[in-house]
Amino acid sequence: MIVSNSAVSNYICLHDKVYSFFGGNNYLGLADNPLLKRAAINSIEKYGLNFAAARQTTGTSEIHTELEKLLATFKNKEDAVVFGSGYMGNRILLTALGGNYSSVFMDEFSHSSIKEGIPSDISEILVYNHCDPDHLEGLLKANNKGKPLIITDGVFSLTGEIAPLDKIHALSEKYGAIIVVDDAHSTGVLGKNGRGTPEHFNLESATNIYQTETMSKAGGVYGGFIAGDRELTGKIREKSSTYLASTSLPPPLVSASAASVTIMMQHTELRTSLHRNLKMIIDGVRKLGYLTFSRETPIIPLCFKLKETAEELSEFLKEHGIIVPFIIYPVNTGMYVLRITVSSVHTLEQIGELLAVLGIWINDNGSRNDQICC
Ligand SMILES: Cc1ncc(COP(=O)(O)O)c(C=O)c1O
């Protein structure tokens, strides 16, 4: 495990030594942004650290409602609801949608918050092969009695793949399903306006697609949200005990999130540089002979059959002043993953250094050949 003693940006300090950093999920480099930090400090000065109550009791403040309006504008939806964390989002949404589905079809690499978010009264849970619409269709065909809900990560947290939402959506129309996309890693990253996977696939007008989102990754802050029409947000506010019985998002996070959403809407050049950087790394690692699942997201995993190989490569990079963490994470992929992540604030020089060191390692170790890729 990495223990830092600095802010997390394109550089990081470990034991007071500075390293070039290609880890975490700070895709737009906002986690250390001065405007966000100033917003948080001002908010603490005005509102303190915590409203110390659930939203529907005394925990809602003017800054929550302002943030929700801003998020609705960002997402081009009627309304939005913010709550304590992205992790809570799947539970909140799946509860609010209760009555609209009786079975769940879930990608096998789904994030743990999806698996744990399925309400206990849903007994029919079918797991389809990772990113495999044909297998999903087989399951939908064979289990066609109830009302299906299909759930998937939008961008997979470990492999960086984009779920085939276009194909899943076509199936949803054929089989009368609703879709939930966990867009934790897509918000701010995918789509012209950073609205995530539906925008990426030009599916924003589809009325049967729901998203769960977080401010903790590209947003650089913390806190979960769901945007949608008023019927949906009303159900969340009425029906979800996770939402109703948890303390509201604290003031500094609410105010920093509002600053972050404003930046994500106004500064589209952040997404442009992110996509330039991620393309350089994906093309670069492939050219060197590494295999990776990632094609157009900032999560660029190098996957190995042997734990030792992933650990060794991570250590080798560290010896050369670069941190790319070997990831231990509760998503069962059966692989050992060195997870390179890129942000819009990485410099071309940093990317060049990363590729140069990866080049040295593969020249010396490429013959081991225990890499995995689809
Ligand atoms: C796919 C996915 N969903 C949900 C979450 C939880 O979001 P948060 O960490 O903001 O609570 C994460 C991240 O950690 C994630 O990767």
The ligand as an SDF file (V2000), in Angstrom:
LIG
                    3D

 16 16  0  0  0  0  0  0  0  0999 V2000
  -17.3250    1.6240  -10.4940 C   0  0  0  0  0  0  0  0  0  0  0  0
  -17.3170    2.3080   -9.1710 C   0  0  0  0  0  0  0  0  0  0  0  0
  -18.4730    2.5880   -8.5720 N   0  0  0  0  0  0  0  0  0  0  0  0
  -18.5290    3.2210   -7.3870 C   0  0  0  0  0  0  0  0  0  0  0  0
  -17.3780    3.5990   -6.7460 C   0  0  0  0  0  0  0  0  0  0  0  0
  -17.4920    4.2760   -5.4080 C   0  0  0  0  0  0  0  0  0  0  0  0
  -17.3320    5.6480   -5.5560 O   0  0  0  0  0  0  0  0  0  0  0  0
  -16.7760    6.5160   -4.3350 P   0  0  0  0  0  0  0  0  0  0  0  0
  -15.3730    6.0350   -4.1010 O   0  0  0  0  0  0  0  0  0  0  0  0
  -16.8310    7.8990   -4.8410 O   0  0  0  0  0  0  0  0  0  0  0  0
  -17.6430    6.2560   -3.1750 O   0  0  0  0  0  0  0  0  0  0  0  0
  -16.1470    3.3210   -7.3240 C   0  0  0  0  0  0  0  0  0  0  0  0
  -14.8870    3.7230   -6.7000 C   0  0  0  0  0  0  0  0  0  0  0  0
  -14.2800    3.6300   -5.8870 O   0  0  0  0  0  0  0  0  0  0  0  0
  -16.1040    2.6450   -8.5580 C   0  0  0  0  0  0  0  0  0  0  0  0
  -14.9460    2.3250   -9.1150 O   0  0  0  0  0  0  0  0  0  0  0  0
  1  2  1  0
  2  3  1  0
  2 15  2  0
  3  4  2  0
  4  5  1  0
  5  6  1  0
  5 12  2  0
  6  7  1  0
  7  8  1  0
  8  9  2  0
  8 10  1  0
  8 11  1  0
 12 13  1  0
 12 15  1  0
 13 14  2  0
 15 16  1  0
M  END
$$$$
